[in-house]
Amino acid sequence: MSLYQLHRLVYDHVRANAVGTAAVAPVDPGRYDLTDDERRAYADRDIAALYRMGLHPVLLNGFCRSIGLSRDEYRKVLEPLAQPSARWHRR
């Protein structure tokens, strides 16, 4: 996995598609050294896959907002993937 390249791609995407713009213009993933799975997750806007790959939460938030998902909408996508925090979990 080329996590740095995935981060660069999503960062460039977020910068090119500021929240509130009318149309989403995907960045060409061919410019980045990505695996097929990373390329597919970006192209398909697969939020859960990007999360599982380790995309930084701030970038994931920006990506979701740039493609038009509200915080509640992408929170629902990520909810099943959440792990309870050991710090707050009672034993």
C-alpha positions in Angstrom: 0.0 0.0 0.0 1.2 3.5 -0.8 -0.4 5.4 2.0 1.6 8.6 1.4 0.5 8.7 -2.2 -3.1 8.1 -1.2 -2.8 11.0 1.3 -1.4 13.2 -1.5 -4.2 12.3 -3.9 -6.9 13.1 -1.4 -5.2 16.3 -0.2 -5.0 17.5 -3.8 -8.7 16.5 -4.4 -9.8 18.4 -1.3 -7.8 21.5 -2.4 -9.3 21.3 -5.9 -12.8 20.8 -4.7 -13.4 23.3 -2.0 -16.6 22.7 0.1 -19.5 24.4 -1.5 -18.3 24.3 -5.1 -21.0 23.3 -7.6 -19.2 20.3 -9.3 -16.8 17.7 -8.0 -13.7 17.4 -10.2 -11.8 14.2 -9.5 -8.1 14.5 -9.5 -6.4 12.1 -12.0 -5.2 9.2 -9.8 -2.8 8.2 -12.6 -0.4 10.9 -11.4 0.1 9.0 -8.1 1.8 5.7 -7.3 -1.3 3.8 -6.0 -2.4 0.3 -5.7 -5.4 -0.9 -7.7 -7.4 -1.0 -4.4 -6.5 2.6 -3.5 -7.3 3.8 -7.0 -10.6 2.0 -6.9 -11.6 3.3 -3.5 -10.9 6.9 -4.6 -12.8 6.5 -7.9 -15.7 4.8 -6.2 -15.7 7.3 -3.3 -15.6 4.3 -0.9 -15.4 6.0 2.4 -15.2 2.8 4.4 -12.3 1.4 2.3 -10.4 4.7 2.5 -10.8 4.6 6.3 -9.7 1.0 6.5 -6.6 1.8 4.4 -5.6 4.3 7.0 -6.5 7.6 5.4 -6.0 10.4 8.0 -9.4 11.4 9.6 -8.9 15.1 8.7 -8.4 14.2 5.1 -11.3 11.8 5.1 -13.5 14.5 6.6 -12.5 17.0 3.9 -12.9 14.4 1.2 -16.4 13.5 2.4 -17.4 17.1 2.6 -16.0 17.8 -0.9 -18.1 15.1 -2.5 -21.2 16.4 -0.8 -21.7 14.1 2.2 -22.8 15.7 5.4 -21.1 14.9 8.7 -24.0 12.7 9.7 -24.0 10.8 6.4 -20.4 9.8 6.5 -20.6 9.2 10.2 -23.2 6.5 9.4 -20.8 4.9 6.9 -18.0 4.8 9.5 -20.1 3.8 12.5 -19.8 0.0 12.0 -16.1 0.3 11.8 -15.6 2.1 15.1 -13.7 0.4 17.9 -14.7 1.2 21.5 -12.0 3.2 23.2 -10.1 1.2 25.8 -9.7 4.4 27.8 -13.5 4.8 28.3 -14.6 1.2 28.1 -15.6 -0.4 31.4 -14.3 -3.8 32.2 
